[in-house]
Amino acid sequence: MQKLYFSEGLVGRDWAADICLHVGAGGLIEKLETGVKAPRGVQVYGPVLPGMPNLHSHAFQRAFAGLAEHKTPGQSDFWSWRSAMYHFAKHMTPEAVGVIARTLYIEMLKAGYTAVGEFHYLHNSHHDQALAMSKAVITAADETGIALTHLPVLYQSSDFGGKAANEGQKPFLNDDRAYARLLSILAPRLKGRHRLGLCFHSLRAVPEGAFAPAIAAIDELDPQAPIHIHIAEQVAEVEACLKATGKRPVEWLLSDQNVNERWCLIHATHVNEAEWRGMAERGVVAGLCPTTEANLGDGIFPATDYVAAGGRFGVGSDSHISIDAREELRMLEYGQRLVRRARTVLTGDEDGHTGEFLWRSAALGGAQALGQPVGEIGAGKRADLIVLNANASQFAGASYGQMVDAFVLMGQPNPISHVMVAGDWVVRDGKHAMEDESFAEYRSLVGSIAAKMEGDA
């Protein structure tokens, strides 16, 4: 048992002073006290917040973030991005995935993400390779200290109707039997702070008949395992789904699958009122990735109406064009402000601080989406915590909830000083123990792959 003392912090919806946390086995908070002064000579940490779950990550895509911004005449920017993605996917080995994921997870931890949902679809079309790829991700999480919800992706076709995958998609493929076998082998490897989940790439990549076998396979292992899917990200997908099924993507999912609190619908950008109301009523989590959605020109999710209807949401860094939960939340809120031409729109009629509302809501939604006992500071929750530097310039003049507002809504520099996952400090004074070595290895690897892009074009 360890006792941790903090000068102040966010406990539930309240800002409390003089916090003492009793952290026991497995990094779980066994007791929380407020108004408790630390004994003389015991370290008191600064303001504390719950760590943020990152509910949507494609680790290998970090390697080409910023390398797909050149527009070819006559083509959409999206296609230059997809070309870069296929190039890097083709060059991924388990060793390369390990290097990239390790560096990415260090960056996440330093930015305040304490858990990650790895939407992992690099299987290389072969059982041994699929297992090795997943092992590389799990090892990276173990080495860096981040909590992992591993989400191996089922990917079988290139479009609706079971259309055959193209050459660039072949590293992603798995048939029903191989996928079930992969889940069964991975399940015992994901213990402690790690978790296994089920993941469908998208409606276009998973034929209708493949849903039931995959869900049956995960239910045998864990009937509460989270289920994720990309859905309704772009208008073209909505149009193709209507043509193929007569229904919009989220409409089809809600009517044809037992969608409930286990499900996280990634993006869901293009939904009508019946769809977003259905999502809210079913208790699903909308997995929003505003910086990636903006980078790809996807559109803006109707978050204001959805949240007002009781809809739950979390955030993810997806393609990792940005690794900053604060930036995801700022873009989410500011996008709604621009659409509505108003301020503080996501808090709705609720009386409270915008930054606090955004951080608390996304942390709780992300915890649900990842099936992790995190998202708030309280007894029974895991000690996944971030500590702010109270002396940072962003906090001048701020008190109580204003500190969270300033933390979320102001920009750089990063004011996070320490990060804890499951009771262990993984970042101290802004630094991770493995970062220098990992970043050097990462630069060498990515440079060598990027140098081959022109020859592969």
C-alpha positions as CSV (number, residue, x, y, z in Angstrom):
1,M,0.0,0.0,0.0
2,Q,1.3,3.4,-0.9
3,K,-0.1,6.8,0.1
4,L,0.1,9.6,-2.4
5,Y,-0.5,13.3,-1.5
6,F,-1.6,16.0,-3.9
7,S,-2.2,19.7,-3.2
8,E,-5.5,19.7,-5.2
9,G,-7.2,18.0,-8.0
10,L,-10.3,16.9,-9.9
11,V,-12.3,14.3,-7.9
12,G,-15.4,13.3,-9.8
13,R,-17.0,16.6,-10.7
14,D,-15.5,18.5,-7.8
15,W,-12.2,20.3,-7.3
16,A,-10.8,19.2,-4.0
17,A,-7.8,20.2,-1.9
18,D,-5.3,18.2,0.1
19,I,-5.9,14.8,-1.5
20,C,-4.6,11.5,-0.1
21,L,-4.9,8.4,-2.2
22,H,-4.4,4.9,-0.8
23,V,-3.1,2.8,-3.7
24,G,-3.0,-1.0,-3.3
25,A,-2.5,-4.1,-5.3
26,G,-2.8,-3.8,-9.1
27,G,-2.6,0.0,-8.8
28,L,-6.2,0.3,-7.6
29,I,-7.2,3.2,-5.4
30,E,-8.6,1.6,-2.2
31,K,-9.4,4.8,-0.4
32,L,-9.6,8.5,-1.2
33,E,-9.4,11.3,1.4
34,T,-9.7,15.0,0.9
35,G,-8.7,17.7,3.4
36,V,-5.8,15.6,4.6
37,K,-2.4,17.3,5.1
38,A,0.7,15.3,4.3
39,P,3.0,14.4,7.2
40,R,6.1,16.5,7.4
41,G,8.8,15.4,5.0
42,V,6.4,13.5,2.7
43,Q,6.3,14.8,-0.9
44,V,3.2,16.6,-2.0
45,Y,2.5,16.5,-5.7
46,G,0.8,19.3,-7.6
47,P,-2.7,19.4,-9.1
48,V,-3.9,15.9,-10.2
49,L,-6.3,14.9,-12.9
50,P,-7.4,11.4,-14.1
51,G,-5.3,10.3,-17.1
52,M,-7.0,10.3,-20.5
53,P,-7.7,7.1,-22.3
54,N,-6.8,7.3,-26.0
55,L,-9.6,5.2,-27.5
56,H,-8.3,5.0,-31.1
57,S,-4.8,4.4,-32.3
58,H,-3.2,3.0,-35.4
59,A,0.4,2.9,-34.1
60,F,2.2,2.4,-37.4
61,Q,0.6,5.5,-38.9
62,R,2.6,7.8,-36.6
63,A,5.6,7.0,-38.8
64,F,4.2,8.9,-41.8
65,A,2.3,11.7,-40.0
66,G,3.3,14.9,-41.9
67,L,4.6,12.9,-44.9
68,A,1.3,12.9,-46.8
69,E,0.5,16.5,-47.3
70,H,1.5,16.8,-50.9
71,K,-1.4,17.1,-53.3
72,T,-1.2,15.5,-56.7
73,P,-3.0,17.6,-59.4
74,G,-6.5,16.1,-60.1
75,Q,-6.5,14.0,-57.0
76,S,-8.1,14.4,-53.6
77,D,-5.7,14.9,-50.7
78,F,-7.1,11.7,-49.1
79,W,-5.6,9.5,-51.8
80,S,-2.1,10.9,-51.2
81,W,-2.6,10.0,-47.6
82,R,-3.8,6.5,-48.4
83,S,-0.8,5.9,-50.7
84,A,1.6,6.8,-47.9
85,M,-0.3,4.6,-45.5
86,Y,-0.1,1.6,-47.9
87,H,3.6,2.2,-48.4
88,F,4.4,2.2,-44.7
89,A,2.1,-0.8,-44.1
90,K,4.0,-2.8,-46.7
91,H,7.3,-2.1,-44.9
92,M,6.0,-3.1,-41.4
93,T,7.7,-6.0,-39.7
94,P,7.2,-7.0,-36.1
95,E,10.5,-5.3,-35.3
96,A,9.4,-2.0,-37.0
97,V,6.0,-2.1,-35.3
98,G,7.7,-2.5,-32.0
99,V,10.0,0.5,-32.5
100,I,7.1,2.8,-33.7
101,A,4.6,1.7,-31.0
102,R,7.2,2.1,-28.2
103,T,8.0,5.6,-29.3
104,L,4.4,6.5,-29.9
105,Y,3.3,5.2,-26.4
106,I,6.1,7.3,-24.8
107,E,4.8,10.4,-26.6
108,M,1.2,9.5,-25.5
109,L,2.2,9.2,-21.8
110,K,4.1,12.5,-21.8
111,A,0.9,14.1,-23.3
112,G,-1.3,12.7,-20.6
113,Y,-2.8,9.6,-22.3
114,T,-2.5,6.7,-19.8
115,A,-4.3,4.0,-21.7
116,V,-4.6,3.3,-25.4
117,G,-7.0,1.3,-27.6
118,E,-4.8,-0.1,-30.4
119,F,-7.0,-0.6,-33.4
120,H,-4.5,-3.1,-34.9
121,Y,-4.9,-4.3,-38.4
122,L,-1.4,-5.2,-39.5
123,H,-1.7,-9.0,-39.6
124,N,0.4,-9.7,-42.8
125,S,-2.1,-12.3,-44.0
126,H,-0.4,-15.2,-42.0
127,H,-1.1,-16.5,-38.6
128,D,2.5,-16.5,-37.3
129,Q,3.1,-12.9,-38.6
130,A,-0.3,-11.8,-37.1
131,L,0.7,-13.1,-33.7
132,A,4.2,-11.5,-33.9
133,M,2.7,-8.2,-34.9
134,S,0.4,-8.2,-31.9
135,K,3.2,-9.3,-29.6
136,A,5.2,-6.3,-30.7
137,V,2.4,-4.0,-29.7
138,I,1.9,-5.7,-26.3
139,T,5.7,-5.6,-25.6
140,A,5.8,-1.9,-26.5
141,A,3.0,-1.3,-23.9
142,D,4.8,-3.4,-21.3
143,E,8.1,-1.6,-21.8
144,T,6.6,1.9,-21.7
145,G,4.0,1.4,-19.0
146,I,0.9,2.4,-20.8
147,A,-2.3,0.4,-20.3
148,L,-3.3,-1.3,-23.5
149,T,-6.7,-2.4,-24.8
150,H,-5.6,-4.5,-27.8
151,L,-8.1,-4.5,-30.6
152,P,-7.1,-6.9,-33.4
153,V,-9.0,-5.9,-36.5
154,L,-11.2,-8.2,-38.6
155,Y,-10.7,-7.1,-42.2
156,Q,-11.8,-9.2,-45.1
157,S,-12.9,-7.2,-48.1
158,S,-12.3,-3.9,-49.9
159,D,-15.9,-2.8,-50.3
160,F,-19.5,-3.7,-49.7
161,G,-20.7,-7.0,-51.1
162,G,-17.5,-8.8,-50.1
163,K,-15.4,-7.3,-52.9
164,A,-11.9,-8.8,-52.9
165,A,-9.1,-6.8,-51.2
166,N,-6.6,-5.0,-53.3
167,E,-2.9,-5.4,-53.1
168,G,-2.4,-2.7,-50.5
169,Q,-4.9,-4.2,-48.2
170,K,-3.5,-7.7,-48.1
171,P,-1.4,-7.2,-44.9
172,F,-4.7,-6.5,-43.1
173,L,-6.6,-9.7,-43.9
174,N,-7.9,-12.5,-41.6
175,D,-10.5,-15.1,-42.2
176,D,-13.1,-16.1,-39.6
177,R,-11.2,-19.1,-38.3
178,A,-7.8,-17.4,-38.2
179,Y,-9.2,-14.4,-36.4
180,A,-10.9,-16.5,-33.7
181,R,-7.7,-18.4,-33.2
182,L,-5.7,-15.1,-32.9
183,L,-8.1,-13.9,-30.2
184,S,-7.9,-17.1,-28.2
185,I,-4.1,-17.0,-28.2
186,L,-3.9,-13.3,-27.3
187,A,-6.4,-13.5,-24.5
188,P,-4.1,-15.0,-21.8
189,R,-1.4,-12.6,-22.8
190,L,-3.5,-9.5,-21.9
191,K,-3.7,-9.4,-18.2
192,G,-3.2,-6.8,-15.4
193,R,-3.6,-3.4,-16.9
194,H,-4.1,-4.8,-20.4
195,R,-7.3,-5.9,-22.0
196,L,-8.4,-7.7,-25.2
197,G,-11.3,-6.4,-27.4
198,L,-13.0,-7.1,-30.7
199,C,-12.6,-4.9,-33.7
200,F,-14.4,-4.7,-37.0
201,H,-12.5,-2.5,-39.5
202,S,-15.7,-1.1,-41.1
203,L,-18.9,-2.2,-42.8
204,R,-17.2,-2.2,-46.2
205,A,-14.3,-4.4,-44.9
206,V,-16.4,-6.9,-43.0
207,P,-19.2,-8.9,-44.8
208,E,-22.5,-9.1,-42.9
209,G,-22.1,-12.8,-42.2
210,A,-18.7,-12.3,-40.5
211,F,-20.1,-10.3,-37.6
212,A,-21.8,-13.2,-35.6
213,P,-18.8,-15.6,-35.7
214,A,-16.4,-12.9,-34.5
215,I,-18.7,-11.8,-31.7
216,A,-19.2,-15.4,-30.6
217,A,-15.4,-15.9,-30.6
218,I,-14.8,-12.9,-28.2
219,D,-17.8,-13.7,-26.0
220,E,-16.3,-17.2,-25.3
221,L,-13.3,-15.4,-23.9
222,D,-14.9,-12.3,-22.3
223,P,-18.6,-11.5,-22.7
224,Q,-17.9,-7.9,-21.6
225,A,-15.0,-7.2,-24.0
226,P,-15.3,-3.9,-25.9
227,I,-16.3,-3.9,-29.6
228,H,-15.0,-1.2,-31.9
229,I,-15.7,-0.3,-35.5
230,H,-14.9,2.5,-38.0
231,I,-18.2,3.8,-39.3
232,A,-19.7,6.7,-41.4
233,E,-16.4,8.5,-41.6
234,Q,-16.9,9.9,-45.1
235,V,-19.9,10.7,-47.3
236,A,-18.8,8.2,-49.9
237,E,-19.1,5.4,-47.4
238,V,-22.7,6.5,-46.5
239,E,-23.6,6.6,-50.2
240,A,-22.1,3.1,-50.8
241,C,-23.8,1.6,-47.8
242,L,-27.2,3.0,-48.9
243,K,-26.6,1.5,-52.4
244,A,-25.6,-1.9,-51.0
245,T,-28.0,-2.3,-48.1
246,G,-30.7,0.3,-48.4
247,K,-29.6,1.7,-45.1
248,R,-27.1,4.3,-43.8
249,P,-24.1,2.8,-42.0
250,V,-25.1,3.6,-38.4
251,E,-28.7,2.8,-39.2
252,W,-27.7,-0.6,-40.5
253,L,-25.6,-1.3,-37.4
254,L,-28.3,-0.3,-34.9
255,S,-30.9,-2.3,-36.7
256,D,-28.9,-5.4,-37.5
257,Q,-26.6,-5.8,-34.5
258,N,-27.0,-5.9,-30.8
259,V,-25.3,-2.6,-30.3
260,N,-25.0,-1.6,-26.6
261,E,-22.6,-0.1,-24.0
262,R,-19.8,-2.5,-25.2
263,W,-19.6,-0.7,-28.6
264,C,-17.5,2.2,-29.6
265,L,-18.4,3.7,-33.0
266,I,-15.3,5.4,-34.3
267,H,-15.9,8.7,-36.1
268,A,-19.6,8.3,-36.9
269,T,-19.1,11.7,-38.6
270,H,-22.0,11.5,-41.0
271,V,-25.1,10.6,-39.0
272,N,-28.6,11.9,-39.1
273,E,-30.8,12.6,-36.1
274,A,-32.3,9.1,-35.8
275,E,-28.8,7.6,-35.9
276,W,-27.2,9.9,-33.2
277,R,-30.2,9.6,-31.0
278,G,-30.0,5.8,-31.4
279,M,-26.4,5.9,-30.4
280,A,-27.2,7.9,-27.3
281,E,-30.1,5.6,-26.3
282,R,-28.0,2.5,-26.7
283,G,-25.2,3.9,-24.5
284,V,-22.5,3.5,-27.1
285,V,-19.4,5.6,-27.1
286,A,-18.7,7.9,-30.0
287,G,-15.0,7.6,-30.7
288,L,-14.1,11.1,-31.9
289,C,-10.7,11.9,-33.4
290,P,-11.0,15.6,-34.3
291,T,-7.4,16.2,-35.5
292,T,-7.4,13.2,-37.8
293,E,-10.9,13.9,-39.0
294,A,-9.9,17.5,-39.8
295,N,-6.6,16.4,-41.5
296,L,-8.5,14.0,-43.8
297,G,-11.4,16.5,-44.4
298,D,-14.0,14.0,-43.0
299,G,-16.4,16.5,-41.6
300,I,-17.8,17.4,-38.1
301,F,-19.7,15.1,-35.9
302,P,-23.0,16.7,-34.5
303,A,-21.5,16.6,-31.0
304,T,-23.6,19.3,-29.5
305,D,-27.0,17.7,-30.1
306,Y,-25.6,14.2,-29.3
307,V,-24.2,15.3,-25.9
308,A,-27.4,17.2,-25.1
309,A,-29.2,13.9,-25.7
310,G,-27.0,12.1,-23.2
311,G,-24.6,10.7,-25.7
312,R,-21.2,9.5,-24.5
313,F,-17.9,10.3,-26.2
314,G,-14.2,9.8,-25.9
315,V,-11.2,10.9,-28.0
316,G,-8.4,9.2,-29.9
317,S,-5.3,10.3,-31.8
318,D,-6.0,7.9,-34.7
319,S,-3.4,8.6,-37.4
320,H,-1.3,10.6,-34.8
321,I,-1.1,13.8,-36.8
322,S,-1.3,15.2,-33.3
323,I,-0.6,13.4,-30.0
324,D,-2.3,15.7,-27.5
325,A,-5.6,15.0,-25.8
326,R,-6.0,18.7,-25.1
327,E,-5.8,19.5,-28.8
328,E,-8.4,16.8,-29.6
329,L,-10.8,18.4,-27.1
330,R,-10.1,21.9,-28.2
331,M,-10.8,21.1,-31.8
332,L,-14.0,19.2,-30.8
333,E,-15.3,22.2,-28.9
334,Y,-14.1,24.8,-31.3
335,G,-15.5,23.0,-34.3
336,Q,-18.9,23.1,-32.6
337,R,-18.5,26.8,-31.8
338,L,-17.7,27.5,-35.4
339,V,-20.8,25.6,-36.6
340,R,-23.0,27.2,-34.0
341,R,-21.4,30.6,-33.9
342,A,-21.5,30.5,-30.1
343,R,-19.2,29.7,-27.2
344,T,-19.1,26.9,-24.5
345,V,-21.5,24.8,-26.6
346,L,-20.8,21.3,-25.4
347,T,-21.5,22.1,-21.8
348,G,-25.0,23.0,-22.9
349,D,-27.2,24.1,-20.1
350,E,-25.0,22.5,-17.5
351,D,-23.4,25.0,-15.1
352,G,-19.7,24.3,-15.1
353,H,-16.3,24.8,-16.5
354,T,-15.9,23.9,-20.2
355,G,-12.4,22.4,-19.9
356,E,-13.4,20.4,-16.9
357,F,-16.5,19.1,-18.6
358,L,-14.6,18.1,-21.7
359,W,-11.8,16.3,-19.8
360,R,-14.1,14.5,-17.4
361,S,-16.6,13.4,-20.2
362,A,-13.9,12.2,-22.5
363,A,-12.0,10.4,-19.7
364,L,-15.2,8.5,-18.6
365,G,-16.2,7.8,-22.2
366,G,-12.7,6.6,-23.1
367,A,-12.7,4.3,-20.0
368,Q,-15.9,2.7,-21.1
369,A,-14.8,2.3,-24.7
370,L,-11.5,0.5,-23.6
371,G,-13.1,-1.5,-20.8
372,Q,-10.6,-0.1,-18.3
373,P,-11.3,0.9,-14.6
374,V,-10.1,4.4,-15.1
375,G,-11.4,7.8,-16.1
376,E,-11.9,9.3,-12.7
377,I,-10.1,9.6,-9.4
378,G,-12.0,7.5,-6.8
379,A,-12.0,4.3,-4.7
380,G,-12.1,1.2,-7.0
381,K,-10.5,3.0,-9.9
382,R,-7.0,2.4,-11.1
383,A,-4.4,5.1,-10.2
384,D,-3.9,6.4,-13.8
385,L,-3.1,10.0,-13.0
386,I,-1.4,13.1,-14.4
387,V,0.1,15.8,-12.3
388,L,0.2,19.4,-13.5
389,N,3.0,21.9,-12.9
390,A,1.1,24.5,-10.9
391,N,3.8,27.1,-11.7
392,A,3.3,26.8,-15.5
393,S,2.5,30.1,-17.2
394,Q,-0.9,28.8,-18.4
395,F,-2.2,28.7,-14.8
396,A,-1.4,32.3,-13.8
397,G,-4.4,33.6,-12.0
398,A,-6.4,30.4,-12.4
399,S,-8.1,28.7,-9.4
400,Y,-10.1,25.5,-9.0
401,G,-11.9,24.6,-12.2
402,Q,-10.3,27.4,-14.1
403,M,-7.1,25.4,-13.9
404,V,-8.6,22.6,-15.9
405,D,-10.1,25.1,-18.4
406,A,-6.6,26.6,-18.9
407,F,-5.0,23.2,-19.2
408,V,-7.5,22.0,-21.9
409,L,-8.1,25.2,-23.8
410,M,-4.7,26.9,-23.9
411,G,-1.9,25.6,-26.1
412,Q,1.7,24.8,-25.6
413,P,3.9,24.3,-23.7
414,N,2.8,21.0,-22.1
415,P,2.3,21.6,-18.4
416,I,2.2,17.9,-17.4
417,S,5.1,17.1,-15.0
418,H,4.4,13.6,-13.8
419,V,2.3,10.6,-15.1
420,M,1.3,7.5,-13.2
421,V,-0.2,4.3,-14.6
422,A,-1.5,1.6,-12.3
423,G,0.3,3.1,-9.3
424,D,3.7,3.4,-11.1
425,W,5.3,6.7,-12.1
426,V,6.1,6.3,-15.9
427,V,6.9,10.0,-16.5
428,R,8.8,12.2,-14.0
429,D,9.5,15.8,-14.5
430,G,8.3,15.6,-18.1
431,K,10.6,12.7,-19.1
432,H,10.2,9.0,-19.7
433,A,13.2,6.8,-18.9
434,M,13.2,5.2,-22.4
435,E,12.6,8.3,-24.5
436,D,16.2,9.1,-25.7
437,E,17.0,5.6,-26.8
438,S,13.5,5.0,-28.4
439,F,13.4,8.3,-30.2
440,A,16.8,7.8,-31.8
441,E,15.8,4.3,-33.0
442,Y,12.5,5.6,-34.3
443,R,14.2,8.4,-36.3
444,S,16.5,5.9,-38.0
445,L,13.8,3.5,-38.9
446,V,11.3,6.0,-40.2
447,G,14.0,7.8,-42.2
448,S,14.9,4.5,-44.0
449,I,11.3,3.7,-44.9
450,A,10.5,7.2,-46.0
451,A,13.5,7.2,-48.3
452,K,11.9,4.3,-50.2
453,M,8.7,6.2,-50.9
454,E,9.8,7.8,-54.1
455,G,11.0,4.6,-55.6
456,D,7.7,2.8,-54.7
457,A,5.5,5.6,-56.1
